């Protein structure tokens, strides 16, 4: 019985706290009834009103309904039908020469650096490694 009384008192306390916070939020969101707001619309400046009038498109007149309905022209088929052939005509075969064309090249010109280098060093230059122990 004591536990039931404690539960009811906690429920009432939580209800009062939640109700007070919700009521306060609603009270803050409500406008003051003593203040009267006049409903006014801002006037449009004359030059903007003139621009709007110039841009306004008049409503088009309704299109006249034709009294006599003519028959539509026959529709042309979108795809042309052709006879099917079981064998295809062979394409023209052209045999090409696959060997590369022979190009005559000029021998390389000797530059001053190669001539001087060949004359200055009588020792043959090799590409072998000199740090190899064997």
C-alpha positions as CSV (number, residue, x, y, z in Angstrom):
1,X,0.0,0.0,0.0
2,X,2.9,2.3,0.8
3,X,4.5,1.6,-2.6
4,X,1.2,2.4,-4.4
5,X,1.0,5.8,-2.6
6,X,4.6,6.7,-3.6
7,X,3.9,5.7,-7.2
8,X,0.8,7.9,-7.4
9,X,2.6,10.9,-5.8
10,X,5.5,10.6,-8.3
11,X,3.0,10.4,-11.2
12,X,1.2,13.5,-10.0
13,X,4.6,15.4,-9.6
14,X,5.8,14.4,-13.1
15,X,2.4,15.4,-14.6
16,X,2.5,18.8,-12.9
17,X,6.1,19.5,-14.1
18,X,5.3,18.3,-17.7
19,X,2.0,20.2,-17.8
20,X,3.7,23.4,-16.5
21,X,6.4,23.3,-19.1
22,X,4.0,22.6,-22.0
23,X,1.6,25.3,-20.8
24,X,4.5,27.8,-20.5
25,X,5.7,27.0,-24.0
26,X,2.1,27.5,-25.3
27,X,1.8,30.8,-23.4
28,X,5.1,32.0,-24.8
29,X,4.0,31.2,-28.4
30,X,0.6,32.9,-28.1
31,X,0.5,36.5,-29.4
32,X,-0.6,39.3,-27.0
33,X,-4.4,39.9,-27.4
34,X,-4.1,43.6,-26.4
35,X,-1.9,44.4,-29.5
36,X,-3.9,45.1,-32.6
37,X,-2.2,44.4,-35.9
38,X,-3.4,46.3,-38.9
39,X,-3.5,44.3,-42.1
40,X,-1.6,46.4,-44.6
41,X,-0.2,45.6,-48.0
42,X,2.9,47.5,-49.2
43,X,2.1,49.6,-52.2
44,X,3.7,48.7,-55.5
45,X,6.0,51.4,-57.0
46,X,4.5,52.9,-60.2
47,X,7.4,52.0,-62.4
48,X,7.2,48.3,-61.3
49,X,3.4,48.4,-61.9
50,X,4.0,49.7,-65.4
51,X,6.6,47.0,-66.1
52,X,4.1,44.4,-65.0
53,X,1.4,45.8,-67.2
54,X,3.8,45.8,-70.3
55,X,4.8,42.2,-69.7
56,X,1.2,41.0,-69.2
57,X,0.2,38.7,-72.1
58,X,-3.4,39.1,-73.3
59,X,-5.5,36.0,-73.3
60,X,-5.6,34.4,-76.7
61,X,-8.9,34.2,-78.5
62,X,-10.4,30.7,-78.6
63,X,-9.6,28.9,-81.8
64,X,-12.5,28.5,-84.2
65,X,-13.9,25.0,-84.5
66,X,-13.9,23.7,-88.1
67,X,-17.4,22.9,-89.3
68,X,-16.4,20.2,-91.8
69,X,-14.1,17.4,-90.6
70,X,-12.0,16.1,-93.5
71,X,-10.7,12.6,-93.6
72,X,-7.1,12.2,-92.5
73,X,-4.4,11.5,-95.1
74,X,-3.2,7.9,-95.2
75,X,-0.3,7.2,-92.9
76,X,3.0,6.4,-94.5
77,X,4.7,3.3,-92.9
78,X,7.6,4.2,-90.6
79,X,9.7,1.2,-91.6
80,X,10.1,0.1,-95.2
81,X,9.7,-3.6,-95.8
82,X,12.3,-5.3,-98.0
83,X,12.9,-8.8,-99.3
84,X,15.2,-10.8,-97.2
85,X,18.2,-12.6,-98.8
86,X,19.5,-15.8,-97.3
87,X,23.0,-15.2,-98.5
88,X,24.9,-12.0,-98.1
89,X,26.8,-10.5,-101.1
90,X,30.5,-10.8,-100.3
91,X,32.3,-7.5,-99.7
92,X,35.1,-6.4,-102.0
93,X,38.3,-8.0,-100.8
94,X,41.5,-6.0,-101.1
95,X,44.8,-7.7,-100.4
96,X,47.3,-5.5,-98.7
97,X,51.1,-5.8,-98.6
98,X,52.1,-6.3,-95.0
99,X,55.8,-5.8,-95.4
100,X,57.1,-2.5,-94.1
101,X,57.9,0.2,-96.7
102,X,61.5,0.5,-97.5
103,X,62.9,3.9,-96.2
104,X,66.2,5.2,-97.3
105,X,67.9,6.9,-94.4
106,X,70.8,9.2,-94.5
107,X,73.9,8.2,-92.6
108,X,74.3,10.1,-89.3
109,X,76.5,13.1,-89.5
110,X,79.6,13.3,-87.4
111,X,79.4,16.0,-84.8
112,X,82.4,17.9,-83.4
113,X,82.0,16.3,-80.0
114,X,82.2,12.7,-81.4
115,X,85.2,13.6,-83.5
116,X,87.1,15.2,-80.6
117,X,86.1,12.4,-78.2
118,X,87.3,9.7,-80.6
119,X,90.7,11.5,-81.1
120,X,91.3,12.2,-77.4
121,X,90.6,8.8,-75.9
122,X,92.6,5.9,-77.3
123,X,91.2,3.6,-74.5
124,X,88.3,1.5,-75.4
125,X,85.1,2.3,-73.4
126,X,83.2,-0.8,-72.3
127,X,79.9,-1.2,-70.6
128,X,81.1,-3.9,-68.2
129,X,81.0,-3.5,-64.5
130,X,84.4,-2.8,-62.8
131,X,83.3,-3.6,-59.3
132,X,82.6,-7.3,-60.1
133,X,85.2,-9.3,-58.1
134,X,85.7,-12.2,-60.5
